[in-house]
Structure formats: C-alpha cells, structure tokens
Amino acid sequence: MSPQEVKDLSKAEWKVMKIVWELQKAMAREIYTIAGEQFAWTPATVKTLLKRLVEKGYVSTTPVGNGFVYRPVQSALSALQSAADSLFTNAIAGSTGPLLAHLVEQTTLSEDDLDSLQKLIDAKKQALKNGSDGSTTKGAKGRTRQ
C-alpha cells in the first residue's frame, strides 16, 4: 500500500489492528474476546471494525469452517510509517521540526534508537552544509524519496 493509497484509520480501528498485529493470525472470536476485555466492546462492534479494516486493505480474511481467520496485510511499522508520511504531508511549513521534537519527547527510546536518530540528524546537518536542503531520506523499504 503506497502512501497515496493509505486510508486513514480511526482510533478504534488502530486498537483492533494492534490486536491483529499482536496475534498475527486469529479467528474473529479471539479478536472479539480480546477487544471485549480491553475496551468493553460488543462482538458486533468488533465485527464492524474488522469489516472496515478488510475494506481498507489492512486485514485479509480466510474462511475456516463457519468463521474467518484474520491476518494483517502489512506490518505495524509499515502502517505507522504510512500514517507518519500522511501526517507530515499535511504539516504546515515550519511545523515539522517541532512536531518531530514532540514525538521524541513523548516516546521511550533505546540507546540504539537515539544513536540512529543522532546519525540521521548529523547527516541532515551535513547535507545542509553541502548546499542541499537535506530532505532526501530513506523510506520504509530503503527507497530514497524527496
């Protein structure tokens, strides 16, 4: 699913996706049970959310007996990167730096994460010194994008 094809998820759909990603493969009944325990949702509510996730292309189904097995179509990281791409595409000029700073402040990061971020920051600074705007980055699958 490319960033142009991404269909935004509602808060409730993200919650169901987290369950699907954690299980990787689950019968509808398993998802209903977990969502019911975590969010006090009825099976009908979860069924509606799963139907929307299938329609949006985030979840695939395989019929098994009188039910379905649900599987995520893409990884959680890939979906989050697409959501972040959409967020930054809609950001107004001058807001991306403060937005990134906010994300770093609100997130628990490992030392390796911080080292990776520092390398990216250093590379961006070097690109600016070399006359580039530093906007070329590596995408989720290693593709360079402007």
VEXDREN-2710 file (C-alpha; in Angstrom, 1 decimal):
% VEXDREN-2710
k/r/px/py/pz
1/MET/0.0/0.0/0.0
2/SER/1.7/3.2/-1.1
3/PRO/1.3/6.5/0.9
4/GLN/-1.1/7.8/-1.8
5/GLU/-3.3/4.7/-1.3
6/VAL/-3.4/4.8/2.5
7/LYS/-6.8/5.1/4.0
8/ASP/-6.7/6.7/7.4
9/LEU/-7.7/4.5/10.4
10/SER/-9.9/5.7/13.2
11/LYS/-8.8/5.4/16.8
12/ALA/-11.0/2.3/17.2
13/GLU/-9.6/0.7/14.0
14/TRP/-6.0/1.3/15.3
15/LYS/-7.0/-0.5/18.5
16/VAL/-8.2/-3.6/16.6
17/MET/-5.2/-3.5/14.4
18/LYS/-2.9/-3.7/17.4
19/ILE/-4.7/-6.9/18.4
20/VAL/-4.4/-8.3/14.9
21/TRP/-0.7/-7.4/14.8
22/GLU/-0.1/-9.0/18.2
23/LEU/-1.9/-12.2/17.2
24/GLN/-0.7/-12.2/13.6
25/LYS/-3.4/-14.7/12.7
26/ALA/-6.7/-15.1/14.6
27/MET/-10.2/-16.2/14.4
28/ALA/-12.8/-13.5/14.7
29/ARG/-13.9/-14.9/18.1
30/GLU/-10.4/-14.4/19.5
31/ILE/-10.4/-10.7/18.4
32/TYR/-13.9/-10.2/19.8
33/THR/-12.8/-11.6/23.2
34/ILE/-9.7/-9.5/23.5
35/ALA/-11.4/-6.3/22.3
36/GLY/-14.3/-7.0/24.7
37/GLU/-11.9/-7.4/27.6
38/GLN/-9.8/-4.4/26.8
39/PHE/-12.4/-2.0/25.6
40/ALA/-15.8/-3.4/26.7
41/TRP/-16.8/-3.6/23.0
42/THR/-19.5/-6.0/21.8
43/PRO/-18.8/-8.6/19.1
44/ALA/-21.0/-6.6/16.7
45/THR/-18.8/-3.5/17.2
46/VAL/-15.6/-5.5/16.6
47/LYS/-17.2/-7.2/13.6
48/THR/-18.0/-3.8/12.1
49/LEU/-14.4/-2.6/12.7
50/LEU/-12.9/-5.8/11.2
51/LYS/-15.1/-5.4/8.1
52/ARG/-13.9/-1.8/7.7
53/LEU/-10.2/-2.9/8.1
54/VAL/-10.8/-5.5/5.4
55/GLU/-12.4/-2.9/3.1
56/LYS/-9.5/-0.5/3.7
57/GLY/-6.9/-3.3/2.9
58/TYR/-5.3/-3.6/6.3
59/VAL/-6.6/-7.1/7.1
60/SER/-7.1/-10.2/5.0
61/THR/-9.5/-13.0/5.7
62/THR/-9.5/-16.7/5.0
63/PRO/-12.7/-18.7/5.5
64/VAL/-12.3/-21.5/8.0
65/GLY/-15.4/-23.5/8.9
66/ASN/-18.2/-21.1/9.7
67/GLY/-15.8/-18.3/10.6
68/PHE/-12.8/-16.3/9.3
69/VAL/-9.1/-16.1/10.1
70/TYR/-7.9/-12.6/10.1
71/ARG/-4.3/-11.6/9.2
72/PRO/-2.6/-8.2/8.9
73/VAL/-1.7/-7.3/5.3
74/GLN/1.2/-5.2/6.3
75/SER/3.4/-4.9/9.3
76/ALA/2.7/-2.5/12.2
77/LEU/5.8/-0.5/11.4
78/SER/4.8/-0.1/7.7
79/ALA/1.3/1.1/8.7
80/LEU/2.8/3.5/11.2
81/GLN/5.3/4.9/8.6
82/SER/2.5/5.4/6.2
83/ALA/0.5/7.3/8.8
84/ALA/3.5/9.4/9.6
85/ASP/4.0/10.1/5.9
86/SER/0.4/11.3/5.7
87/LEU/0.9/13.4/8.9
88/PHE/4.0/15.1/7.5
89/THR/2.5/15.6/4.1
90/ASN/-0.3/17.6/5.8
91/ALA/2.0/19.6/8.1
92/ILE/2.3/23.3/7.5
93/ALA/5.6/24.9/6.8
94/GLY/7.8/25.3/9.9
95/SER/5.9/22.8/12.0
96/THR/7.8/19.6/11.1
97/GLY/10.8/20.3/13.4
98/PRO/8.6/21.0/16.5
99/LEU/6.4/18.0/15.6
100/LEU/9.4/15.7/15.4
101/ALA/10.7/17.1/18.7
102/HIS/7.3/16.4/20.3
103/LEU/7.4/12.8/19.0
104/VAL/10.9/12.3/20.5
105/GLU/9.8/13.8/23.8
106/GLN/6.7/11.6/24.1
107/THR/8.4/8.3/23.1
108/THR/10.5/5.9/25.1
109/LEU/13.7/5.4/23.1
110/SER/16.5/2.9/23.5
111/GLU/20.1/4.0/23.3
112/ASP/20.3/2.3/19.8
113/ASP/17.2/4.4/18.7
114/LEU/18.9/7.6/20.0
115/ASP/22.1/6.7/18.2
116/SER/20.2/6.1/14.9
117/LEU/18.4/9.4/15.3
118/GLN/21.7/11.2/16.0
119/LYS/23.2/9.7/12.8
120/LEU/20.2/11.0/10.8
121/ILE/20.5/14.4/12.4
122/ASP/24.2/14.5/11.6
123/ALA/23.6/13.5/8.0
124/LYS/20.9/16.2/7.7
125/LYS/23.3/18.8/9.1
126/GLN/26.0/17.7/6.7
127/ALA/23.6/17.9/3.7
128/LEU/22.7/21.5/4.7
129/LYS/26.3/22.4/4.8
130/ASN/26.8/20.9/1.4
131/GLY/24.1/23.1/-0.1
132/SER/21.3/20.5/-0.1
133/ASP/18.1/21.1/1.8
134/GLY/18.6/17.8/3.5
135/SER/15.2/16.5/2.5
136/THR/16.3/13.3/0.9
137/THR/15.6/10.4/3.3
138/LYS/15.4/6.7/3.2
139/GLY/11.8/5.4/3.1
140/ALA/10.5/2.3/4.9
141/LYS/11.9/0.0/2.4
142/GLY/15.2/1.8/1.8
143/ARG/13.9/3.8/-1.2
144/THR/15.2/7.3/-1.4
145/ARG/12.4/9.9/-1.6
146/GLN/12.5/13.7/-1.9
END
